[in-house]
Amino acid sequence: MSPDSLPNMKIAASTVVGTTLREHVLMGMHAAPNATGEFTSLINHLSLAIRVFNSKVRAAGLAKLLGYTGETNVQGEEVQKLDAFANDVLLNVLQRSGHCGVIGSEELDEAVFHDHPGKYVVLFDPLDGSSNIDCNIDIGTIFAVLRRADPGDAGSLADALRPGREIVCAGYVVYGPATVFVLSTGHGVHGFTLDPNVGEFFLSMPDIRVPDHGKMYSCNEGNHARWSPAVQRWNAWIKSEDKAEGRPYTHRYVGSLVADAHRTLLKGGIFAYPADSKSMTGKLRLLYEANPISYLLEQAGGAATDGTSRILDMKPTSLHQRVPLVIGSKAEVATFASFVRGER
């Protein structure tokens, strides 16, 4: 899973609870023989943008950042004021970092290209779960980092349209009761919690592993009538009673991908957002949501599929491509796939 672009990088070497995010990344870079410091700087810039945004999230109502802007994004979705603010913060910080040749955002129609030789591509969903903002429910930021094949050339769309298996770093942030930054650079998954008094992220969840089995399933039951017969059979199975197999599972669904994925990462089980008759190619965005979340789940020992194929093997065809997404413990994901294949 570790890409050639970050040879022998041992960021997982520092797993001492209380280590700062900056120290954690620096310790890993010291173990990389050809490290230039640019990757460390990029992560520090991302951390800065997240801390800036977090300060606004915590006082959104007071800062008059709740509600809609009156605009719609390229997805045809109404843009929240916090959506626009988060997008501007991330875009500005990444542009000023000097490390990005290509930047893609769920909120932008097109990718942003730079003539300078930036080594990296950063793709992000600045504010996941924005429909929950006004209700004060967990929201988040999701991102993926790839290394450009030829950083000496001007950036191009081809730099971004690459399979998720080529990701060199991915993460998400949950703005909940605590602000948690979950990160992987290809050597495990680690969680950092923001200390608001210090203004630093500290390692709080080293070496996160997805449990082999879980007791929860997460999906939007309101889409049941639109699901395929195979998915409906799986849904009926997971809710049916069988004490020997530990069923029925407990249902949990927030509607913010970061919140549902974070719970699944820690507790195991399964999160499923399959295709349906309304969203026939899926609902979630491959580059900004499915790929980074799948990368993290796999790094933690879980699995991710569209129901038939591994998410990280999919070759993107467009910047805002949508896909079905099923993530969780390997056993639960394998069971879902067996229903899709018609084996159950």
Secondary structure in CASP SS format (residue, H / E / C, confidence):
PFRMAT SS
TARGET T0000
AUTHOR 0000-0000-0000
METHOD secondary structure of the structure
MODEL  1
M C 1.00
S C 1.00
P C 1.00
D C 1.00
S C 1.00
L C 1.00
P C 1.00
N C 1.00
M C 1.00
K C 1.00
I H 1.00
A H 1.00
A H 1.00
S C 1.00
T C 1.00
V C 1.00
V C 1.00
G C 1.00
T C 1.00
T E 1.00
L H 1.00
R H 1.00
E H 1.00
H H 1.00
V H 1.00
L H 1.00
M H 1.00
G H 1.00
M H 1.00
H H 1.00
A C 1.00
A C 1.00
P C 1.00
N C 1.00
A C 1.00
T C 1.00
G C 1.00
E H 1.00
F H 1.00
T H 1.00
S H 1.00
L H 1.00
I H 1.00
N H 1.00
H H 1.00
L H 1.00
S H 1.00
L H 1.00
A H 1.00
I H 1.00
R H 1.00
V H 1.00
F H 1.00
N H 1.00
S H 1.00
K H 1.00
V H 1.00
R C 1.00
A C 1.00
A C 1.00
G C 1.00
L C 1.00
A C 1.00
K C 1.00
L C 1.00
L C 1.00
G C 1.00
Y E 1.00
T E 1.00
G E 1.00
E E 1.00
T E 1.00
N C 1.00
V C 1.00
Q C 1.00
G C 1.00
E C 1.00
E E 1.00
V E 1.00
Q E 1.00
K H 1.00
L H 1.00
D H 1.00
A H 1.00
F H 1.00
A H 1.00
N H 1.00
D H 1.00
V H 1.00
L H 1.00
L H 1.00
N H 1.00
V H 1.00
L H 1.00
Q H 1.00
R H 1.00
S H 1.00
G C 1.00
H C 1.00
C E 1.00
G E 1.00
V E 1.00
I E 1.00
G E 1.00
S E 1.00
E C 1.00
E C 1.00
L C 1.00
D C 1.00
E C 1.00
A C 1.00
V E 1.00
F E 1.00
H C 1.00
D C 1.00
H C 1.00
P C 1.00
G C 1.00
K C 1.00
Y E 1.00
V E 1.00
V E 1.00
L E 1.00
F E 1.00
D E 1.00
P E 1.00
L E 1.00
D E 1.00
G C 1.00
S H 1.00
S H 1.00
N H 1.00
I H 1.00
D H 1.00
C H 1.00
N C 1.00
I C 1.00
D C 1.00
I E 1.00
G E 1.00
T E 1.00
I E 1.00
F E 1.00
A E 1.00
V E 1.00
L E 1.00
R E 1.00
R C 1.00
A C 1.00
D C 1.00
P C 1.00
G C 1.00
D C 1.00
A C 1.00
G C 1.00
S C 1.00
L H 1.00
A H 1.00
D H 1.00
A H 1.00
L C 1.00
R C 1.00
P C 1.00
G H 1.00
R H 1.00
E H 1.00
I C 1.00
V C 1.00
C E 1.00
A E 1.00
G E 1.00
Y E 1.00
V E 1.00
V E 1.00
Y E 1.00
G C 1.00
P C 1.00
A C 1.00
T E 1.00
V E 1.00
F E 1.00
V E 1.00
L E 1.00
S E 1.00
T C 1.00
G C 1.00
H C 1.00
G C 1.00
V C 1.00
H E 1.00
G E 1.00
F E 1.00
T E 1.00
L E 1.00
D E 1.00
P C 1.00
N C 1.00
V C 1.00
G C 1.00
E E 1.00
F E 1.00
F E 1.00
L E 1.00
S E 1.00
M E 1.00
P C 1.00
D C 1.00
I C 1.00
R C 1.00
V C 1.00
P C 1.00
D C 1.00
H C 1.00
G C 1.00
K C 1.00
M E 1.00
Y E 1.00
S E 1.00
C C 1.00
N C 1.00
E H 1.00
G H 1.00
N H 1.00
H H 1.00
A H 1.00
R H 1.00
W C 1.00
S C 1.00
P H 1.00
A H 1.00
V H 1.00
Q H 1.00
R H 1.00
W H 1.00
N H 1.00
A H 1.00
W H 1.00
I H 1.00
K H 1.00
S C 1.00
E C 1.00
D E 1.00
K H 1.00
A H 1.00
E H 1.00
G C 1.00
R E 1.00
P C 1.00
Y C 1.00
T E 1.00
H E 1.00
R C 1.00
Y C 1.00
V C 1.00
G C 1.00
S C 1.00
L H 1.00
V H 1.00
A H 1.00
D H 1.00
A H 1.00
H H 1.00
R H 1.00
T H 1.00
L H 1.00
L H 1.00
K H 1.00
G C 1.00
G C 1.00
I E 1.00
F E 1.00
A E 1.00
Y E 1.00
P C 1.00
A C 1.00
D C 1.00
S C 1.00
K C 1.00
S C 1.00
M C 1.00
T C 1.00
G C 1.00
K C 1.00
L E 1.00
R E 1.00
L H 1.00
L H 1.00
Y H 1.00
E H 1.00
A H 1.00
N H 1.00
P H 1.00
I H 1.00
S H 1.00
Y H 1.00
L H 1.00
L H 1.00
E H 1.00
Q H 1.00
A C 1.00
G C 1.00
G C 1.00
A E 1.00
A E 1.00
T E 1.00
D C 1.00
G C 1.00
T C 1.00
S C 1.00
R E 1.00
I H 1.00
L H 1.00
D H 1.00
M C 1.00
K C 1.00
P C 1.00
T C 1.00
S C 1.00
L C 1.00
H C 1.00
Q C 1.00
R E 1.00
V E 1.00
P C 1.00
L E 1.00
V E 1.00
I E 1.00
G E 1.00
S C 1.00
K H 1.00
A H 1.00
E H 1.00
V H 1.00
A H 1.00
T H 1.00
F H 1.00
A H 1.00
S H 1.00
F H 1.00
V H 1.00
R C 1.00
G C 1.00
E C 1.00
R C 1.00
END
